[in-house]
């Protein structure tokens, strides 16, 4: 058994270590090599939302490829994703026919373009697709989004691109998207443009890099990288910063990527 003093000292060392890494990585220099660089190409709220959504959905595999494919899509949308989704014609849609990123095909892309057209014709922001009312939790929002998104006509295969806690998924990509939209500090990396959920209610994005480092630091015991693991990790991070637990995503992810490159 560890004494209270030993546990307190261990927590304090971890707090100092992770905060140092957050300070190091949560900087504008982080943006260029991360998928968040895609929404940073835009200033209009709706453009940011759409660009961020696609960049997040594409975010599995090599980061350079993810960024390049997201840029390719923005260029196909004439660097005006909001206007493209709302007002595209048949000729513009044909430009998307050859687009593909891993298992994400043009058929999936057509669905999301139509989804955005339908949603934005009635709503000012994509936020209401996740959080239709204030003070919602991340789990509620993620489950709501999947149900709402696929209430529109779609191919069954497209559902695999949107995870939810109901499936026990860690929802890494969508939790990352929510971090970008909700979290705000003075460093200019995350956007902080959504207000119906507080940063303290976000869930840390959990991928192989984050989970490996989290287990090394004793922040995660669960073996599977699933929704329960994401909740467990975030609960530990709230002990370090109750109001902004997912800021530690910068420290955990970047440390994991750096360690992986050094192997």
C-alpha positions, 0 to 999 in steps of 0.5 A: 500500500502506498501512503497518502504522502507517496500518492500525493507526491506521485500525483504532483510529479505527474501534474508537473510533467503533463503540464510542462508537455501541454505548455510545450505542445499546445502552441501554434507550431503544433498546427501545421503537422496536425489535421487541425491545420485544415479548419485553420485555413478558414475564418467563417464558422461554418467553413471551420465546422465542415473542414474540421469535421472532414479532417477529423473523420479522415484521421486514421493512419498517416498524419501527412496523408490525412492532411493531404486528403483533407486539403484535396477535398477542400480544393475540390470544394473550391475552398468554400466548403459551406457554400459548396454544400449549400449551393452545389450543382451537378457539375460541381458534384461530379468533381467529387466522384474520384475522391477516396481516402482509405475506406471513405469513398465518393458515396460516403462523401455525397451523403455528408455533403447532402447532410450538411445541405439539409442541416445548414438549411435549418441551422446556423451551426453544426453544433445543434447536430451534436448538442441541441440544448445547453449543458449536454455531456459528450456522451449524449451529444455523440449518441444524438449526432449518430441518430440524427445524422443517419435519420437522413437517407443513406447507404448502410456502409456509411454508418461505419464512419461515425462511431458512438458510445452506444457501440462501445467505441472510444470515438477518438475522431469525434472526441478530437473534433469536439475538442477542436470546436469546444475547447478554448485557451489563449494559444490559438490551437483549438477554436472554442466556437461551441458553447452548449457543452463545457470543456470540462465535460469533453472526453479525451480522444483515445488512440494507440499513442494516447493509450500507450502513454496513459498506461505507462503513466498509470492513468489508464488500467483498462486493457481495451481502447473503448469508450470505458477506457476513454471515460477512465482516462478522462476521469484521471485527467479531471483530477489534474484539471477539473475544468479542462481535462482534455488539454492533456491530449496534447501532452499524451498524443505528442509524447506518444508520437515522439516515442514511436518515432524514436523506436 
